[in-house]
């Protein structure tokens, strides 16, 4: 089993956008980036996403140890974002976090 994983660890994640329905019934288009051993999920405009304990994609932030964690801000497609969400993204979030 370990051999199988090591052979596929550097395989790129498919960058094709997919639409998913979140547990709260909102739809979001996500893109996979990275490789099999370091996959990331992003919005179509590049914000890194992580699921919270309820399985909802949230915008990711870095803690003081430079580790990603899900914020308390639910992710939406760019055209569905509220003014508040857009302002918050501009001030507190950076795209393509790793």
Buried (B, 14 or more C-beta within 10 A) or exposed (E): EEEEEEEEEEEEBEEEEEEEEBEEEBEBBBBBBBBEEEEBBBBEEEBBBBBBEEEBBBBBBEEEEEEBEBBEBBBBBEEEBEEEBEEBBEEEBEEEBE
